[in-house]
């Protein structure tokens, strides 16, 4: 299981993330259909970006899954973040309280 603070990179695009909240599901964290690897690991040249998972990841945004895992994108790229084939959703910002 990945620990909070772990830094990962995509094998198929420029996307990089930091784990904010961990869960067992993050062991299958993918970007563009390919497993994400630690920042200092070598990437596999045979892996390619899947067309259905090429909507991109936006820098500075947090993505969450249903199991409670959360990652922060530190470098955006062309691949879509997913756990297996389940696409991660963009975490919505909480509205600020009214100060009337």
LUMDODO-600570 format. One record per atom (N, C-alpha, C): x negated, y negated, z; atom name. Coordinates in nm, 2 decimals. Example, Ala and Ser with C-alpha at 12.3 -4.5 7.8 and 13.67 -1.06 7.14 Angstrom:
2
{east -1.32, north 0.57, up 0.78, site N}
{east -1.23, north 0.45, up 0.78, site CA}
{east -1.32, north 0.33, up 0.78, site C}
{east -1.28, north 0.22, up 0.71, site N}
{east -1.37, north 0.11, up 0.71, site CA}
{east -1.29, north 0.00, up 0.79, site C}
//
This chain:
100
{east -0.08, north 0.12, up 0.00, site N}
{east 0.00, north 0.00, up 0.00, site CA}
{east -0.09, north -0.12, up 0.00, site C}
{east -0.05, north -0.22, up -0.09, site N}
{east -0.13, north -0.34, up -0.09, site CA}
{east -0.10, north -0.43, up 0.03, site C}
{east -0.20, north -0.50, up 0.07, site N}
{east -0.18, north -0.59, up 0.19, site CA}
{east -0.16, north -0.73, up 0.14, site C}
{east -0.09, north -0.81, up 0.23, site N}
{east -0.07, north -0.95, up 0.19, site CA}
{east -0.21, north -1.02, up 0.18, site C}
{east -0.22, north -1.10, up 0.07, site N}
{east -0.35, north -1.16, up 0.04, site CA}
{east -0.42, north -1.10, up -0.07, site C}
{east -0.38, north -0.97, up -0.10, site N}
{east -0.45, north -0.90, up -0.21, site CA}
{east -0.43, north -0.98, up -0.34, site C}
{east -0.54, north -0.99, up -0.42, site N}
{east -0.54, north -1.06, up -0.55, site CA}
{east -0.54, north -0.95, up -0.66, site C}
{east -0.45, north -0.97, up -0.76, site N}
{east -0.44, north -0.87, up -0.87, site CA}
{east -0.44, north -0.95, up -1.00, site C}
{east -0.48, north -0.88, up -1.11, site N}
{east -0.48, north -0.94, up -1.24, site CA}
{east -0.41, north -0.84, up -1.34, site C}
{east -0.36, north -0.89, up -1.44, site N}
{east -0.30, north -0.81, up -1.55, site CA}
{east -0.41, north -0.76, up -1.64, site C}
{east -0.38, north -0.64, up -1.70, site N}
{east -0.47, north -0.58, up -1.80, site CA}
{east -0.44, north -0.62, up -1.94, site C}
{east -0.33, north -0.69, up -1.96, site N}
{east -0.28, north -0.72, up -2.10, site CA}
{east -0.27, north -0.87, up -2.12, site C}
{east -0.28, north -0.95, up -2.02, site N}
{east -0.27, north -1.10, up -2.04, site CA}
{east -0.35, north -1.17, up -1.93, site C}
{east -0.33, north -1.30, up -1.92, site N}
{east -0.41, north -1.38, up -1.83, site CA}
{east -0.35, north -1.39, up -1.69, site C}
{east -0.23, north -1.32, up -1.66, site N}
{east -0.16, north -1.33, up -1.53, site CA}
{east -0.24, north -1.28, up -1.42, site C}
{east -0.24, north -1.36, up -1.31, site N}
{east -0.30, north -1.33, up -1.18, site CA}
{east -0.21, north -1.36, up -1.07, site C}
{east -0.20, north -1.27, up -0.97, site N}
{east -0.11, north -1.29, up -0.86, site CA}
{east -0.18, north -1.27, up -0.72, site C}
{east -0.11, north -1.32, up -0.62, site N}
{east -0.15, north -1.29, up -0.48, site CA}
{east -0.03, north -1.23, up -0.41, site C}
{east -0.05, north -1.12, up -0.34, site N}
{east 0.06, north -1.06, up -0.27, site CA}
{east 0.09, north -1.14, up -0.14, site C}
{east 0.22, north -1.18, up -0.13, site N}
{east 0.27, north -1.26, up -0.02, site CA}
{east 0.33, north -1.17, up 0.09, site C}
{east 0.42, north -1.09, up 0.04, site N}
{east 0.48, north -0.99, up 0.13, site CA}
{east 0.47, north -0.86, up 0.06, site C}
{east 0.42, north -0.76, up 0.14, site N}
{east 0.39, north -0.63, up 0.08, site CA}
{east 0.51, north -0.53, up 0.11, site C}
{east 0.51, north -0.43, up 0.02, site N}
{east 0.61, north -0.32, up 0.04, site CA}
{east 0.55, north -0.20, up -0.04, site C}
{east 0.60, north -0.08, up -0.01, site N}
{east 0.55, north 0.04, up -0.08, site CA}
{east 0.57, north 0.03, up -0.23, site C}
{east 0.67, north -0.04, up -0.28, site N}
{east 0.70, north -0.05, up -0.42, site CA}
{east 0.59, north -0.12, up -0.50, site C}
{east 0.51, north -0.21, up -0.43, site N}
{east 0.40, north -0.28, up -0.50, site CA}
{east 0.29, north -0.19, up -0.55, site C}
{east 0.29, north -0.06, up -0.51, site N}
{east 0.19, north 0.03, up -0.57, site CA}
{east 0.21, north 0.05, up -0.72, site C}
{east 0.33, north 0.02, up -0.77, site N}
{east 0.36, north 0.03, up -0.91, site CA}
{east 0.38, north -0.11, up -0.97, site C}
{east 0.31, north -0.21, up -0.92, site N}
{east 0.33, north -0.35, up -0.98, site CA}
{east 0.27, north -0.35, up -1.12, site C}
{east 0.35, north -0.40, up -1.21, site N}
{east 0.30, north -0.40, up -1.35, site CA}
{east 0.32, north -0.55, up -1.41, site C}
{east 0.24, north -0.57, up -1.51, site N}
{east 0.26, north -0.70, up -1.59, site CA}
{east 0.25, north -0.66, up -1.73, site C}
{east 0.36, north -0.69, up -1.81, site N}
{east 0.36, north -0.66, up -1.95, site CA}
{east 0.37, north -0.51, up -1.97, site C}
{east 0.41, north -0.43, up -1.87, site N}
{east 0.42, north -0.29, up -1.88, site CA}
{east 0.30, north -0.21, up -1.84, site C}
{east 0.19, north -0.28, up -1.81, site N}
{east 0.06, north -0.21, up -1.76, site CA}
{east 0.04, north -0.24, up -1.62, site C}
{east -0.01, north -0.14, up -1.55, site N}
{east -0.04, north -0.16, up -1.40, site CA}
{east -0.14, north -0.27, up -1.38, site C}
{east -0.11, north -0.35, up -1.27, site N}
{east -0.20, north -0.46, up -1.24, site CA}
{east -0.32, north -0.40, up -1.16, site C}
{east -0.44, north -0.46, up -1.17, site N}
{east -0.56, north -0.41, up -1.11, site CA}
{east -0.62, north -0.52, up -1.02, site C}
{east -0.70, north -0.48, up -0.92, site N}
{east -0.77, north -0.58, up -0.84, site CA}
{east -0.85, north -0.68, up -0.93, site C}
{east -0.87, north -0.80, up -0.88, site N}
{east -0.93, north -0.91, up -0.95, site CA}
{east -1.07, north -0.87, up -1.00, site C}
{east -1.14, north -0.79, up -0.93, site N}
{east -1.28, north -0.76, up -0.96, site CA}
{east -1.29, north -0.63, up -1.04, site C}
{east -1.18, north -0.56, up -1.07, site N}
{east -1.18, north -0.43, up -1.15, site CA}
{east -1.19, north -0.46, up -1.30, site C}
{east -1.24, north -0.35, up -1.36, site N}
{east -1.25, north -0.36, up -1.51, site CA}
{east -1.11, north -0.33, up -1.57, site C}
{east -1.08, north -0.39, up -1.68, site N}
{east -0.95, north -0.36, up -1.75, site CA}
{east -0.97, north -0.26, up -1.86, site C}
{east -0.87, north -0.19, up -1.90, site N}
{east -0.87, north -0.09, up -2.00, site CA}
{east -0.84, north -0.16, up -2.14, site C}
{east -0.93, north -0.14, up -2.24, site N}
{east -0.90, north -0.21, up -2.37, site CA}
{east -0.79, north -0.14, up -2.44, site C}
{east -0.75, north -0.01, up -2.41, site N}
{east -0.65, north 0.06, up -2.48, site CA}
{east -0.51, north 0.01, up -2.44, site C}
{east -0.49, north -0.06, up -2.33, site N}
{east -0.36, north -0.10, up -2.28, site CA}
{east -0.32, north -0.22, up -2.36, site C}
{east -0.19, north -0.22, up -2.40, site N}
{east -0.13, north -0.33, up -2.48, site CA}
{east -0.01, north -0.39, up -2.41, site C}
{east 0.03, north -0.51, up -2.45, site N}
{east 0.14, north -0.58, up -2.40, site CA}
{east 0.27, north -0.52, up -2.46, site C}
{east 0.37, north -0.47, up -2.38, site N}
{east 0.49, north -0.42, up -2.44, site CA}
{east 0.58, north -0.54, up -2.48, site C}
{east 0.64, north -0.54, up -2.60, site N}
{east 0.72, north -0.65, up -2.65, site CA}
{east 0.84, north -0.68, up -2.56, site C}
{east 0.90, north -0.58, up -2.50, site N}
{east 1.02, north -0.60, up -2.42, site CA}
{east 0.98, north -0.67, up -2.28, site C}
{east 0.86, north -0.66, up -2.25, site N}
{east 0.81, north -0.72, up -2.12, site CA}
{east 0.71, north -0.83, up -2.14, site C}
{east 0.75, north -0.92, up -2.24, site N}
{east 0.66, north -1.03, up -2.28, site CA}
{east 0.73, north -1.16, up -2.26, site C}
{east 0.81, north -1.18, up -2.15, site N}
{east 0.87, north -1.30, up -2.12, site CA}
{east 0.79, north -1.40, up -2.04, site C}
{east 0.68, north -1.35, up -1.99, site N}
{east 0.58, north -1.44, up -1.92, site CA}
{east 0.60, north -1.45, up -1.77, site C}
{east 0.50, north -1.49, up -1.70, site N}
{east 0.50, north -1.52, up -1.56, site CA}
{east 0.45, north -1.67, up -1.54, site C}
{east 0.53, north -1.74, up -1.46, site N}
{east 0.50, north -1.89, up -1.45, site CA}
{east 0.41, north -1.92, up -1.33, site C}
{east 0.30, north -1.99, up -1.35, site N}
{east 0.21, north -2.02, up -1.24, site CA}
{east 0.28, north -2.10, up -1.13, site C}
{east 0.25, north -2.07, up -1.01, site N}
{east 0.31, north -2.14, up -0.89, site CA}
{east 0.45, north -2.09, up -0.85, site C}
{east 0.50, north -1.99, up -0.92, site N}
{east 0.63, north -1.94, up -0.89, site CA}
{east 0.62, north -1.81, up -0.81, site C}
{east 0.71, north -1.78, up -0.72, site N}
{east 0.72, north -1.65, up -0.65, site CA}
{east 0.82, north -1.56, up -0.71, site C}
{east 0.78, north -1.43, up -0.72, site N}
{east 0.86, north -1.33, up -0.77, site CA}
{east 0.89, north -1.22, up -0.67, site C}
{east 1.01, north -1.17, up -0.66, site N}
{east 1.05, north -1.08, up -0.55, site CA}
{east 1.12, north -0.96, up -0.61, site C}
{east 1.11, north -0.85, up -0.53, site N}
{east 1.19, north -0.73, up -0.57, site CA}
{east 1.29, north -0.70, up -0.47, site C}
{east 1.38, north -0.60, up -0.49, site N}
{east 1.48, north -0.57, up -0.40, site CA}
{east 1.43, north -0.51, up -0.27, site C}
{east 1.31, north -0.46, up -0.27, site N}
{east 1.25, north -0.39, up -0.15, site CA}
{east 1.19, north -0.49, up -0.05, site C}
{east 1.19, north -0.62, up -0.09, site N}
{east 1.13, north -0.72, up 0.00, site CA}
{east 0.99, north -0.77, up -0.04, site C}
{east 0.93, north -0.71, up -0.14, site N}
{east 0.80, north -0.74, up -0.18, site CA}
{east 0.80, north -0.88, up -0.25, site C}
{east 0.69, north -0.96, up -0.23, site N}
{east 0.69, north -1.09, up -0.29, site CA}
{east 0.55, north -1.12, up -0.34, site C}
{east 0.53, north -1.17, up -0.46, site N}
{east 0.40, north -1.21, up -0.51, site CA}
{east 0.41, north -1.36, up -0.56, site C}
{east 0.30, north -1.42, up -0.55, site N}
{east 0.28, north -1.56, up -0.60, site CA}
{east 0.19, north -1.56, up -0.72, site C}
{east 0.24, north -1.62, up -0.83, site N}
{east 0.16, north -1.62, up -0.96, site CA}
{east 0.05, north -1.74, up -0.94, site C}
{east -0.08, north -1.70, up -0.95, site N}
{east -0.18, north -1.80, up -0.94, site CA}
{east -0.23, north -1.84, up -1.08, site C}
{east -0.21, north -1.76, up -1.18, site N}
{east -0.24, north -1.79, up -1.32, site CA}
{east -0.14, north -1.73, up -1.41, site C}
{east -0.07, north -1.81, up -1.48, site N}
{east 0.04, north -1.77, up -1.57, site CA}
{east -0.01, north -1.69, up -1.69, site C}
{east 0.08, north -1.61, up -1.75, site N}
{east 0.04, north -1.53, up -1.87, site CA}
{east 0.16, north -1.49, up -1.94, site C}
{east 0.14, north -1.41, up -2.05, site N}
{east 0.25, north -1.37, up -2.14, site CA}
{east 0.33, north -1.25, up -2.09, site C}
{east 0.28, north -1.17, up -1.99, site N}
{east 0.35, north -1.05, up -1.95, site CA}
{east 0.45, north -1.08, up -1.84, site C}
{east 0.55, north -1.00, up -1.84, site N}
{east 0.66, north -1.00, up -1.74, site CA}
{east 0.62, north -0.92, up -1.62, site C}
{east 0.64, north -0.97, up -1.50, site N}
{east 0.61, north -0.89, up -1.38, site CA}
{east 0.72, north -0.79, up -1.35, site C}
{east 0.68, north -0.67, up -1.31, site N}
{east 0.78, north -0.56, up -1.29, site CA}
{east 0.73, north -0.46, up -1.19, site C}
{east 0.82, north -0.39, up -1.13, site N}
{east 0.79, north -0.27, up -1.05, site CA}
{east 0.84, north -0.15, up -1.13, site C}
{east 0.75, north -0.08, up -1.19, site N}
{east 0.79, north 0.02, up -1.28, site CA}
{east 0.85, north -0.05, up -1.40, site C}
{east 0.98, north -0.01, up -1.43, site N}
{east 1.06, north -0.08, up -1.54, site CA}
{east 1.15, north -0.19, up -1.48, site C}
{east 1.16, north -0.20, up -1.35, site N}
{east 1.25, north -0.30, up -1.29, site CA}
{east 1.18, north -0.44, up -1.28, site C}
{east 1.23, north -0.53, up -1.36, site N}
{east 1.17, north -0.66, up -1.37, site CA}
{east 1.19, north -0.74, up -1.23, site C}
{east 1.09, north -0.80, up -1.19, site N}
{east 1.10, north -0.88, up -1.07, site CA}
{east 1.18, north -1.01, up -1.09, site C}
{east 1.25, north -1.06, up -0.99, site N}
{east 1.33, north -1.18, up -1.01, site CA}
{east 1.25, north -1.30, up -0.95, site C}
{east 1.28, north -1.42, up -1.01, site N}
{east 1.22, north -1.54, up -0.96, site CA}
{east 1.29, north -1.58, up -0.83, site C}
{east 1.21, north -1.61, up -0.73, site N}
{east 1.26, north -1.65, up -0.60, site CA}
{east 1.31, north -1.79, up -0.61, site C}
{east 1.43, north -1.81, up -0.57, site N}
{east 1.49, north -1.95, up -0.58, site CA}
{east 1.45, north -2.03, up -0.46, site C}
{east 1.43, north -2.16, up -0.48, site N}
{east 1.39, north -2.25, up -0.37, site CA}
{east 1.51, north -2.27, up -0.28, site C}
{east 1.49, north -2.28, up -0.15, site N}
{east 1.60, north -2.31, up -0.06, site CA}
{east 1.63, north -2.45, up -0.07, site C}
{east 1.76, north -2.48, up -0.07, site N}
{east 1.80, north -2.63, up -0.07, site CA}
{east 1.76, north -2.69, up 0.06, site C}
{east 1.72, north -2.82, up 0.05, site N}
{east 1.69, north -2.90, up 0.17, site CA}
{east 1.82, north -2.94, up 0.24, site C}
{east 1.82, north -2.95, up 0.37, site N}
{east 1.94, north -3.00, up 0.44, site CA}
{east 1.97, north -3.14, up 0.40, site C}
{east 2.10, north -3.17, up 0.40, site N}
{east 2.14, north -3.31, up 0.37, site CA}
{east 2.10, north -3.40, up 0.49, site C}
{east 2.06, north -3.52, up 0.47, site N}
{east 2.02, north -3.61, up 0.57, site CA}
{east 2.11, north -3.73, up 0.58, site C}
{east 2.24, north -3.71, up 0.57, site N}
{east 2.34, north -3.82, up 0.57, site CA}
{east 2.34, north -3.89, up 0.70, site C}
//
